[in-house]
Amino acid sequence: MAKDFPTRSENYSQWYNDLVIKADLAEPSPVRGCMVIKPYGYAIWEKIQAALDKMFKDTGHSNAYFPLFIPKSFFSREASHVEGFAKECAVVTHYRLKAAPDGKGVIVDEDARLEEELIVRPTSETIIWDTYRNWIKSYRDLPILINQWANVVRWEMRTRLFLRTTEFLWQEGHTAHATKEEAIREAETMLNVYASFAENWMAIPVLKGTKSPAERFAGAIDTYAIEALMQDGKALQAGTSHFLGENFAKAFDVKFLSKENQLEYVWATSWGVSTRLMGALIMSHSDDNGLVLPPKLAPIQVVIVPVFKNPEQLNLISEKVLPLKKALEAKGISVKYDDRDTQKPGWKFAEYEFKGVPVRITIGPRDIEQGTVEIARRDTLEKETFQMTDIENKIVHLLYQIQANLYNKALDFRENNTFRVDSWDEFKRVLDTTGGFIAAHWDGTPETEEKIKEETKATIRVIPLNNPPEKGKCVYSGNPSEGRVIFARAY
């Protein structure tokens, strides 16, 4: 599987693209900038969905669904929102086709123009807040805690599978609250949900913080984000949670009668993660031998490969393997028994290694005689022979070990690639040599932020939450600074 597969050091971008395709995660579609998510890749996304969906419901949220099409006029109601998304919108102008005059194919029927153009959903704040106006009349109707799983379209010029595509899958939460404090608390709660998921399920350590005004979501008062560091030293924004203030309530005239019998505007949040998480998962853990998956998100957690020469040997092995498979599944472990006779064991080993299956069990006639199995772990590529006695519990423990090892390895990488920088020359040197997170002073002005971006392509990824006061001088301008922020080049 790894033949003609570039290493990360040779060509990181090509390594990523080839890995996504050769591991059967996704492939480009006939529609420019869009992708086909293949069954193995979608199985990972389903695990991500299931875990997050439970976390959302455990924090009081319910799922709903809103239209894919949004009237163009809705985007005119919140000025910063329309400005932020105007260049990315796909617009529907007609509703019918007709046969071409020459009889070859179809053309747009020019008489079927819509009275008002429809925008294909780039995000749903506008249509949801138009809906909430009908739902909210009194403080008794609040809070509203809604999430939807959906697809969105944002027209992209440069695309890359999972990381940046014209159409992608995501979830978007949209909540309505009676007070500012409650809305801020909601935005912070969801940031912590995302961080917990990234670290405990994806085995990816993340930095939590707020975005600078220039990097905020269009229409937000504050944007909270989690940032992860990829193996090539670039940052990846893995999730965002936005405190929207009263902006959308005012834009769509959403008011409620308070306990004090006063009409007040509703306070809002929105928050989301997308199939970009798939890109984060791949780039955080995978190696030059292929995909590496944390056990909690692996579609196949354990694969059992029999080594046999004839049907009689296979039958003998199966008598031992099938009860083991059943016992592991009873413990909630997903197991595949690959007893195909169309591929040799070595080919199967290479396939499952490339696809990142966390644990491989190999068993042959000699193992049956000796009461043993060989177990290989994907994260370290180590192999060890175990007695069959209590093997189920050993494998459960091994899966926990692999999950923890992947997190600790990623954490060590981040710690070793986070730098405190105090001079502009050092700032540029670190970016051009190792990359990584750079903790540096910033004078707080958008002018300085833009200059740094223009000269280095580095942006402020987060202003860390609970940032300790540390007076200093801006790494670029030399002007006074109240604290360090995290810079990096990013996806």
N, C-alpha and C positions, 0 to 999 in steps of 0.2 A: 504493500500500500504506500510506503514512503519513498518508493523509487521516483526519481525525477522531482522530488519534493524539496524546495529550497529551504535552507536553514534560516533562522531568524536573523542571524548576523549577516548573511549574504544579501537578503532582500526581505525585510520585515513585511512590507506591504504585499509582496507576492506570496510570501509564506501564509499570510492571513487569508488572502483570496483563494489560494489553492486549497487550504485546509477546509474552508467553508464548503467548497464544492466537492472535494474528494472524500470528505467525511459524511457526505450526503445530508448536509444541513439545509442548504438552499442553493438556488442557481438563478442566473438572470432570466427574466421573462421576455416575451416578445414585445412588451410595452417598455419603452425606454425608461430606465430609472427605477423600475419595479422588480420585484423578486418573486420567485416561487419558493415557498417554504416547504421542504420535503418532509415526509413522515417522521424521520428521525429528528430533524430539527424542530418540527412542530411538537413532538413528544416532550422535548425539553421545555418549550414554551408552555405547554399544558401544565407541566409541573410547577413552573414559575407562577402561572395563573392560579393554580389551586392553592399554593401556599399563601400568596398575597391575598386572594379572595377571602380566605379564612381569617387572615389578620385584619382585613377591612371589616368583616362582619363582627369579629371579636371586639372591635372598637366602636360598634354601634351603627355601621353603615349598611345601606341596602343597595342592591343593583337595580338599575333602570336602563332604558334605552331611548335616545333622542334621534331626530332625523339626520340623515347624511347630508341633506341639502339645506342651505341656510339662505334666506332672502338677502340680496346684496345690501338693501337698506339697513339691515341690522348692524352691519359692520361700520356704518357711518355714525352710530350713536356714541361710541366710545373712541375718542380721537386717537389716543396713543395705541389702542388695540389695533385699529385699522391700519395705522402707520406701520406697526410692527409686522403685520401679516400680508399687507397689500401685494408685495412682490412675489409671494409664494402661492397665491390663490389660483386654483383651477376654476374656471367659470363656465357654467352651462348656459347657453344662449338660445338653443332650439330644442324642440321636443319631438321631432319627427324626421324620418328619412323618406326618400322616394327613389324610384328607379331612375337611373341616369338616362338622358335623352337618347344616347347611343345604344342603350340596352345593356351596357357593360357595367355591372355593379350598381351601387347606390350613391346618392348625393344628399346633402342636407336640403330639406324642403325650406326654401326661403320664406314661404308663407306661414311657417310654423315657429316664428320667433316668440319667445316668452315675453310677456308684458314686463316682468321684472326678472333680471338674470338671477340665477341661483349659484351660490358658492359651494363647492364641494368641501365639506368640513375640514378645516385645518386645525380646529380646536372648537369646543362647543359652548364657551361662555355666553355668547350672544343669544343663541336659540334657547339655552337653558334658562337664562335670566328672563327672557320674554315669557317662558312657561311659568317660572316661579311667580311672576306677577299675578297669575291666576290662582296660585296655590296659597299665597301668603296674604292674610288679612289682619291677623292678630298675633300677639306674642305666644298664644296657645299653639300656633302653627309652626313654631320654631323650637329647636333647630331642625333644618332639613339636612340630612346626611346621605347624599346620593353618590354612587359610583356607576360608571358605565364602562364596559369592555367594548371596544370599537376599533374601526380603522380610520385613519385620517390621511389627507393628501396635502403635502407641502411641496410645491414644485421645486425640484433641486437640479442644479446644473451639473454638479459633480457628485456622483453617487458611489456608494460602496455597500455591499451586502450587509444587512443588519445595522450598520453604523449610520448610514444616511441614504435613505431611499425615498422616492417620491410618494409612495404609499407605504404606510407601516401600521402595525398593530400596537395598541396600547390600552391602558386604562386611564380614565380621567375622573377624578373626584370633584364634585361641585357642592359646596355646603353653604348654608345660609344661617345667620346667627343674629341674636338680639343685641349683642354688645361687641364692642371692639375687642375687649379682653378675651371673650369666648372664641372669637374668630382667630385671634393670634394663637391662642392655646391649641386650637384645632390644627393650624398650619404647622406648629411645632410638633404636635403629636404625630402627624403624618410623616414629617421628616424623620422622626425617630423610628416609625414603622419601617420606612424604607432602609434606614441604616441597619436596623436589626435584621431585616431580610437579607441585605447584601452581605452582612458579616456571618450570620448564622446559617444561611442556606447557600449562598453563592461562594462563601469562604473568601470574600473580598473585603479587606479593611477599607473604610472610607473616612474622609474628612467631612465634618458637618459645618455649615456656615451659611452666611448670607451672601448674596451677590451684590456687586457694586451697582449703582444706579444705571450705568451703561449696559450692564449684563442682565438686568431684571427682565422678567416676562412682561410683554407688552400689556399695559393696563394694571400692573401690580404696584402696590405700595412697597412691599418687600417680597423678595424671592429667597427662599431657603433652598439649599442644594446639598447633595452628597457628591463628592468627587473621589474617583478612584484613579490609581496610577497604573498604567499599562507597562508591559515589559520593555517597550521601546522608549520609555521615559516620557511619554505623553499622557496628559490627563484625559479622563473621560467623565463627563457629567452623567451620573447614573440615575438621578431622580431629582425632581424639583417639587416644592410645595410653596404656594403663593398666598400671601395675605393681600386680598384685593381691596380692602377698605370698603367704602361705600360706592366706589366708582361705577360698578355695573348696576347696582341698585338705583343710582341716580340716572344712569343712562337709560334704563328701562322702567323707571318710575315704580320701583318695588318698595312699598312702605308697609308698615304694620302698626297696629294700635298697641301701644305699650301698656304695661300694668298701671302706669300713671295716667292712662287715657290720652296719651299724646301720639300723634302720627310721627313715626321716625323711619329713616332709611335702614334697610337691612345691611348687615355686615357679611362679607363673603370671603371664601377661600376657593382655590382650585389646586389640584395636585395630580401628578402623573408620572408613570414610567412606561417604557415602550420596549419593542423588540431590540432596541439598542442594548438592552441588558444581555442579549445573546452575544453581541460583540464583546462586551466586557468580560463575560464568562470565558470566551475563547482566548482573548488576549491576556487575561490574568494568569491562567494556569497551564495552557498548552505548551508543548515543547517541540523539538525537531523531529520527534517520532509521531507527531499527530496530536489529536485532541486529548485533553485531560479534563475529566468532569468530576466535580465534587459528588460524592455518593448521594446526597439528598436530592440532587437534580438530574441524576443519570437515569435515562429511560430503562436501561439494563444495568442493575447494580452488580450482579454476579452472572458470569457466563461459565457454563460447564462444558468442557470439550473432551469427549471420549477419544481414546487412541485405540484403534482396533484394526484387524486385518481381515476379518470375516464376520458374517452375520451372527455366528455363535458367540464370538467375543463381545460384540455389541450388545447382544441380549443379556450376557452375564453382567456387563457394566451397567446396563440400564436398570437391572434389578437392584443395584446399589444406589444408583443416582436418583431414580425417581422418588424414593422416600426422602432422600436428602433435599431434593428440590421442593417437595411438599412441606418439609419441616422449615426450610428457610422462608418460603412464602407465608407460612403461618406466623412468622415473626415480622411480616410486613416488608420483606425484601423481594424486589423484582428479580427473577431468575430466568435465564434462557438456557435450555439444554440443546446444544447444537449437535445433533446426531446425524447430520447430512452425510451421505457417502459420496457426494459429488465434489467435495473439496477435501484436500489433505489437512491434517491438524496444523501444520506449519502455516498454511494459508489462512486458516481460521485465527491462529494466534496473531498474525499480522493485522488482520481485519479488525479484531476487537481492540487491539492495542491502538490502532490508528483512530478508532471511534471513541476511545477514551473510557471504555468500560472499566470501572474501578478495580474489580477483582475477577481473576480468571482461575478456575479450578480445572486441573487436568487429571484424568484418571484412565489408567490402562489395565490390562490383565495382571501385570506384576503388582500394581497398586492393590488390586482386589485381593491377591494372595497375601500381601503384607499388611492389609488394612490401613493403607495410607492414601493421601492425595497430595498433589503438588499445587500450591497456591502462589499465584503471581499478582503483585499489586501494581497498578498502573502508575501511581504517582512517583514511585522510586524505581520501578522495573525490577525490584527484588523478587526472587523466587525462594520458596521454602517448602519442605515436606512436612506434613502434619499427620498424626494419627487421626483416624476417623472418629475416635471417641470425642464426644462433645464438640464436634466440628461446627455445629450450627452457632453456638455461642462464641466460638473463636472468630467466626466470620463476622458476626454482629460487632464484636469488639474491633475487628480490623477495619470495618467500614467507618466506625467512629474515629479511629486513628488516622485514616486517610483524610477524612473531612478536616480534622484538626491540623494535620500536617500541611494541607494546602493553604489553610488560612495563615498559619504561622510562617510559611514560606513567603506568601504574598506580603505579610506584615514586615518581615525582615527586609524584603526588597524595597518596600516603601520607606522604611526607616533609613536604610542605607543610601537612598536616593532622595532624601529631603535635606536641603541645605539652607543654612542661615547665611545670607549674603548682605554685605554692607557697602559695596562699591559697584559702580556701573560696569566697570571692566570685568569684575568677577561675575556679575550677573550674566553678561553675554558669554563669558567663557564657559560657565556651567551649562547654559542652554545649548551651546554648540558642541560640547564634549559628551556630557552624560544625560542632559535633560533632567527630568524629575521635578519635584515640587521645590519651589524656591520661596523661602520665608524672607520677605524684604519689606523695608519701610516704604510707604506710599503717602504722598502729601494730601491725598483725599480729593484731588481735582480731576475732573474728566479730561482736561487738557493733557495732564501728565500721563494718565492711563492710555489715552489715544496715541501719544508719542511713543510710549513703550511698545504698544501693539504694532505700530507702523514700522518701528526699527527692528523688532525682534520676533514678531508674530506671537509673542507671549501675552496672555491675558490674565486678569485677576480671576482665579477660579473660585475662591471663597474668601470672605472675611470670617475667620474662625469664630464660632460661637464662644461666648465667655472669653473673648480675646483679652489676655492680661494687658493692662496698660504698660506701654514701654515707649517712652519718648525717644525719638531719634531723628535722623535726617533721611529724607526721601532718597532712595537709591538712584533716582534719575535727576531730580531737580535740586536736591540738597536742601529743600525747604523743610520746615518742621513737620514731624509725623507723630501721630498719637499711638501707633502700633503697627505690627507687621501684618501683612496679608500674604496669601499664597498665590504665587504666579506659576504658570506653566504654559507650554505649548499644548494644544488640546485637539481632540477629534471634534 
